[in-house]
């Protein structure tokens, strides 16, 4: 985060904080590794480092080539992708260090038993066809994998050095996908519908290796859910009531998950291999070319001079940076290493500063034009072009930033904080003159997306232009016509590093989505999604009838209460699920399971998916597993749990946003009417401000007491409704607190300008 301190071309003369307070790249990497399992790479050496580096570069080049010159057929493209991904996972990611003895051994023994159970099921099913040596060999092979699932310290592999088991696991994981490529004609053309025993054995091994690869990068939560989905499919006849179904044996499950496109190689892996990988790679390349620093400079220009400027810079820069970073944790660590020390120096507490950065960093995934990986999954699941998803996401994203900006501004006013000193803020003309070339790739990519070119083709040109444009400073310097910074030129060495790093960042999401295929496959096989939908509808209807009957004057209708409680149940499920797994797998699972429930309640399909998407993102700042908040606390030196609670409370305003667009679909431009849209916008703005004031407890130089906060909270929640009567009641409650506070503030203190500059220490 270095500024040019030479006083020329409008360059800033000072920086906002002491350079020693800003973390270097090694410290940022340590923070990300600690809290983001997806980035916990080994620092390999020797021949292993060269092999993995070459494989990662080949994986990136494969995706760049297919994006620009045409994809392979669906099955082949996905199997090639997973061959690299699953194999590299066991080389790039370390085994997890045993922590809590009972918990680690409990999960380890459970998974080991699960693997052996599946192997026994298959050998029992083919007891006549499979020779004894085949049974022994299969059981022995699975037993080896089961052994590696146990937290045995003597197996090693928990650090940068590989365990003796990592290479066999890597080769086996790659082999299960390569098998489909080598025998593609026999499996999918000649013998389609009639798999042989080797196909089932490889399918069983694929299920086990995907589970273990996902455990390696994600921990136990997602693989446990996947394993439970398989057990649900096996034990259907033994389950009671609505949970019961006809049941499927191991042969049918393996065939469904391995030899089709509804399981491991289903839509989740397809989207990662077709869209997500390319944008992850573009983000890495863009960061290496200096785009991240440009975003911070622009954020300081836009928001730095206003009251509490550093916190507002954090919000804006995190929104910008989220366009090229698919991880809220990486976003928090990268921009937070600069903004959190700056906020602390400005007067914010370490806890609040860390929470602001974490809450803002979660917004990058919901902010157009380049949203998170889940947005690309959404285009595939809904069949809606990405340029329409961008349009639909505009209003919710604006409300997201309105909510956090409101709280930051109110807290700054409560503390009497000023903006950044004028000389601390980069000059726009200087930034434009030195960094204009960095915006070309992003601008071209967004333009292609809006013109309805395929996302992977847009990403292809974004990557190519990032490399080309990085050489513009070199060319202009040689010609003597410019003074662009050439320190970020993507030389062959740095280009290779970018291709390597981009592939590594895509490994975790690939393994996770392969495991998600278990859940999606069992949903289609057993109809579990419709059963969940029926259960949610039944419970929500009962609660809706009860509460509508006890509220006087018919203020709440049965239908409105039923929808509200249905939304609450799905939102809680999203937050719980998102606490243990990343946003994209969380979105895929809940859109498939909970989506039908909301559709049955009359919610438009697009609104259903956006509702699940938003609450999945919110999980990154929801205790007890608020990883983005914990990363921010690590930078700010704050208490992690308290920071998580603060970040969640800062996000409460934007937690209303999904309810808003469900009740008023016009906000998503669904069944658009100006009347509904205008009413939703006005009531939404008032509701977000009300909840922000209720949390901060300060408005217009006036402290808000307990009863005022209570009225604002109730009123803010009522303003979410689409019923005019309910909105009117909420408006009365909110304005009944805000107007007197505003008038009191005007009387007690003279009007002051928002813009004021702090003294430079």
Secondary structure, DSSP 8 states (H G I E B T S, - for coil): -----SSSTT--SS-SS-GGGS--HHHHHHHHHHH-GGG-B----HHHHHHHHHHHHHHHHHHHHHHHH----HHHHHHHHHHHHHHHHHHHB------SHHHHHHHHHHHHHHHHHHHHHHHHHTTTTS-HHHHHHHHHHHHHHHHHHS--GGG--SSSS--HHHHHHHHHHHHHHHHHHHTHHIIIIISTT---HHHHHHHHHHHHHHHHHHHHHH-HHHHHHHHHHHHHHHSGGGS-GGG------HHHHHHHHHSSSSSTTSHHHHHIIIIIHHHHHHHHHHHHTTHHHHHHHHHHHHHTTBTTHHHHHHHHHHHHHTTT-S-HHHHHHHHHHHHHHHHHHHT--HHHHHHHHHHHHGGGGG-SSS--HHHHHHHHHHT--HHHHHHHHHHHHHHHHHHHHHHHHHHHHHHT--B--GGGS--HHHHHHHHGGGHHHHHHHHHHHHTT--HHHHHHHHHHHHHHHTTHHHHHHHHTS-----TT---HHHHHHHHHHHHHHHHHHHHHHHHHHHHHHHHHHH-HHHHHHHHHHHHHHHHHHHHHHHSGGG-S-HHHHHHHHHHHHHHHHHHHHHTTS-HHHHHHHHHHHTHHHHHHTT--HHHHHHHHHHHHHHGGGSTTS-HHHHHHHHHHT--HHHHHHHHHHHTHHHHTHHHHHHH-GGGGTSS--HHHHHHHHHHHHHHHHHHHHHHH-EETTEE--HHHHHHHHHHHHHTT-S-HHHHHHHHHHHHHHHHHHHHHHHHHS----SB-B----
